[in-house]
Amino acid sequence: MFEYVDAGRQLEMAKRVFDTARAKSRFYARKYEGIGEIRSRRDWLEVPLLERDELYNNCYPFSTEMLTDEPRDMVVFSTGGSTGVARYSVYSHTEFDLFVDLQAKALKLQGVSERDIVANLFVAGNLWPSFIGGHEVIKKLKAVHLPIAAQTDFERLLWFIRTFRATVLLCVPTLLVYISDLVLEEKRPVDSVRLIHFVGEPMSENARGYVKKAFPQAEIKAAAYSSADCGIIGYQCDMCSQDEYHMVTELQMVEVIDPNTKDPCPEGETGELIITTLRRTLAPVIRYRLGDIGYIKREPCRCGDKNPTLVLKGRAGEDFKLAGAYITMGEIEKALKGFIGVDGITPTYQLELDEDERGRMGFVLRIESTSPEKSEKHKEAIKGKLAEEIHMIGEALKFDYFHTYEVEFVPAGSLPRNPITGKAKRLMDRRISQD
């Protein structure tokens, strides 16, 4: 269903985008000054990386420097970003139509069809692309569309799902947790929903298990691996695990580099993902540091698809250093797993780290709960579980490494969120340095 484009053809397509950008965009003309003609893969590696700050500082409407044409026949999106600072991306209408076509293919591959009743629970407004993109995708699939939107009152939202007996939900993980809170409070699991497709952020095993209690018949899948800056990057087949995606080689060239040396990583080795969008020329995205880390699998997928499989390993920066060792958010989630759904405890949390004048670390894990008073009894058990499951935390406690080591329960929905996407940032590292 998805076309396979090999590395040689991808490089040719990337060269055409590069040539267009340098010839017609004032930003890229300056950025690529002194760069010769791209004749080989080695030449391509000399093309400087595109940083997120560059994309923000030169984006429309503040600047037209990145554009290769006049600002017309286009759609403008806010890309949000985990920092909460909005950037803006523009697509020609033709480029956006291609994005929609490919996203519809991804959902069709996962079983969404014209027989489905699809609840569109994406965020609408604020220039955010997911809701209108969802509308276009559902139209392509000829399914029944329920354009509810994430901003709808939760009780009304759930009423729509129950009344129309929605079979598919399109949603972000954070909202799914809120809806699940309400369903479980009512003690009336929703049995009509057979598929839940989420986008925007990874969904942990803890969150999946919690949502599954509210929607017991639902299979929970990522709608795609995509970015408002770049479009769809990956899609899943039935053989993919939750963090694996076939790369959309007809649209994106994905490189994996060592974030320190900027050299290419060998196949199968984890590094920073660099994206070049091959069929987008109005506002070209060339060797862009997307902010994700992962690796490309050496072995082909058992499904027979020739498009290589990309394995995501999280966001760059979604880990922290403790006494010389790195600890990931995945380890935190694993320690919390047994507590999710007990006495109101939800899967949404935020870890805040700081440092006192003595260089000792402050560790405060805030967990959202529908009943913080009931959850309070589990505080010491969670602290003990973290120390037991994560060796370095246990060692740090032995040696009085923390000036604060606390677990706090806060009301559901109270953690700071991106105002556009509704995502809660999982790690707030306020230390001056992690070196």
C-alpha positions, -999 to 999 in steps of 0.1 A, spaced: 0 0 0 29 24 8 54 29 -19 90 18 -12 117 43 -22 153 30 -19 182 51 -6 195 61 -40 161 74 -51 156 92 -18 190 110 -22 179 122 -57 146 135 -43 165 151 -14 189 168 -38 160 183 -57 145 197 -25 179 211 -15 184 228 -49 150 244 -48 155 256 -12 189 271 -20 177 288 -52 144 302 -39 145 306 -1 166 335 13 171 316 46 185 285 29 205 305 4 224 320 34 225 287 53 240 268 24 264 294 12 297 277 4 281 242 1 289 226 -33 267 205 -55 253 174 -39 267 144 -59 269 117 -33 259 105 1 292 119 14 283 154 0 249 151 17 265 147 51 281 181 47 247 198 46 243 215 80 215 203 103 184 224 107 178 233 144 144 238 160 153 274 169 160 282 132 127 268 122 110 290 149 129 322 144 124 322 106 88 309 104 58 326 89 43 351 98 73 366 115 94 360 84 90 347 49 127 339 46 122 301 46 95 302 19 103 294 -17 73 313 -30 48 340 -20 26 332 10 -5 320 -9 -23 287 -16 -12 273 18 -24 263 52 -7 274 85 -4 252 115 10 257 150 33 229 159 32 235 197 64 218 209 72 202 242 86 235 254 51 251 252 65 277 227 45 276 196 62 275 162 44 276 129 46 254 98 31 260 64 21 235 38 8 242 3 -27 227 0 -13 201 -24 13 191 2 -13 189 30 -35 167 7 -6 143 3 -2 142 41 -39 134 45 -38 107 18 -9 89 35 -24 92 70 -57 77 56 -36 48 42 -21 42 76 -55 40 93 -69 18 66 -40 -6 70 -49 -8 107 -86 -17 99 -105 16 99 -132 14 71 -164 29 58 -183 7 83 -169 26 113 -183 54 133 -153 76 142 -152 100 171 -127 128 163 -115 139 197 -85 158 186 -78 194 197 -95 219 175 -86 255 169 -54 274 178 -40 266 143 -36 230 155 -36 205 126 -50 173 141 -87 180 142 -90 193 106 -66 166 95 -88 140 112 -118 153 93 -100 150 60 -88 115 68 -122 103 79 -137 117 47 -111 98 27 -120 66 45 -158 73 39 -165 65 75 -192 82 97 -176 112 113 -184 125 148 -165 158 150 -166 161 188 -133 178 195 -112 176 227 -126 209 241 -160 194 246 -172 190 282 -161 155 293 -196 143 303 -210 156 270 -181 140 251 -188 106 267 -225 110 260 -218 114 223 -196 83 223 -222 62 240 -252 76 221 -237 72 186 -220 39 196 -186 51 183 -164 22 171 -132 42 167 -117 70 188 -90 94 175 -75 111 205 -43 121 224 -33 99 253 -38 125 280 -74 130 270 -80 93 269 -69 90 305 -95 118 315 -123 100 296 -113 68 312 -115 84 347 -151 94 340 -161 59 326 -146 41 356 -162 66 380 -196 57 364 -187 20 365 -201 16 329 -173 4 306 -178 14 269 -182 -17 248 -188 -2 213 -153 10 208 -131 -15 190 -102 7 180 -85 36 197 -59 55 177 -37 80 195 -13 106 182 9 134 195 29 115 222 39 80 232 14 60 253 29 41 281 19 6 291 5 20 323 -18 44 304 -28 16 280 -38 -7 308 -58 21 325 -77 30 293 -83 -7 286 -103 -9 318 -127 17 305 -128 4 269 -124 -33 273 -131 -42 237 -107 -17 222 -74 -23 205 -51 6 212 -27 17 185 -7 47 173 -25 63 144 10 70 130 43 85 138 40 121 126 50 157 133 33 189 123 67 201 112 73 172 88 40 153 83 37 115 86 70 97 92 59 62 100 30 38 101 23 4 118 15 -30 104 1 -59 125 36 -71 132 49 -38 147 53 -35 184 40 -3 200 72 16 194 79 3 159 69 20 126 75 13 90 92 44 75 72 64 48 101 63 24 81 80 -4 79 111 18 106 112 44 143 105 44 153 95 79 189 96 91 202 84 125 232 103 138 253 104 169 241 136 187 276 145 198 297 138 167 268 142 141 282 112 123 258 86 109 251 57 133 255 21 120 222 4 112 207 -9 144 224 16 166 204 42 186 209 78 178 191 111 171 166 111 142 172 136 114 143 142 89 143 155 53 108 158 38 111 148 2 79 161 -13 76 195 4 91 225 -12 70 256 -1 88 256 33 114 229 29 124 208 59 160 196 53 181 175 78 159 186 106 166 177 142 132 165 152 141 158 188 134 121 188 158 92 193 156 57 178 172 32 155 165 14 122 161 -23 124 186 -45 104 161 -73 97 131 -68 74 96 -70 89 78 -103 88 48 -87 71 68 -84 39 67 -46 36 100 -34 21 98 -1 40 124 -4 68 112 -4 104 121 25 127 121 18 165 115 49 186 133 51 220 118 84 232 125 121 231 160 135 232 163 147 268 136 124 283 161 109 307 183 123 334 216 117 350 219 105 386 254 99 400 268 93 366 240 69 354 212 77 330 176 70 342 148 70 317 111 78 320 104 42 310 120 30 343 98 54 363 67 41 345 77 5 352 79 12 389 45 29 389 27 2 369 12 -17 399 -3 15 414 -22 28 383 -60 27 388 -57 21 425 -75 46 447 -77 72 419 -41 70 408 -38 79 371 -9 73 347 -2 110 343 28 123 362 56 149 361 90 144 376 107 177 388 144 177 395 164 205 410 197 209 428 206 226 461 236 247 470 254 215 481 248 198 448 223 174 461 194 165 439 158 173 446 134 146 433 96 153 434 73 130 415 38 145 411 11 121 401 -24 131 391 -52 114 410 -90 116 408 -89 112 446 -56 126 460 -67 119 496 -73 82 490 -40 80 469 -20 94 498 -18 61 515 4 47 487 30 75 488 56 55 508 50 23 489 57 42 456 89 58 470 100 23 481 92 8 447 112 34 429 142 27 451 137 -11 446 132 -10 408 158 16 400 191 7 414 207 41 413 178 57 432 183 31 460 220 38 461 214 76 461 191 72 491 218 52 510 243 79 504 220 108 512 223 121 477 188 137 477 179 169 495 143 161 487 128 127 477 90 130 476 59 116 458 30 140 457 -6 134 445 -23 163 427 -58 166 413 -64 151 378 -58 178 352 -37 201 374 -2 194 361 11 221 337 3 214 301 10 227 266 -19 251 260 -24 238 224 -18 201 226 -28 194 262 3 173 268 19 171 303 57 173 301 70 143 320 104 156 330 112 191 344 149 191 350 157 225 367 193 217 375 218 241 360 239 213 344 236 176 338 272 172 326 
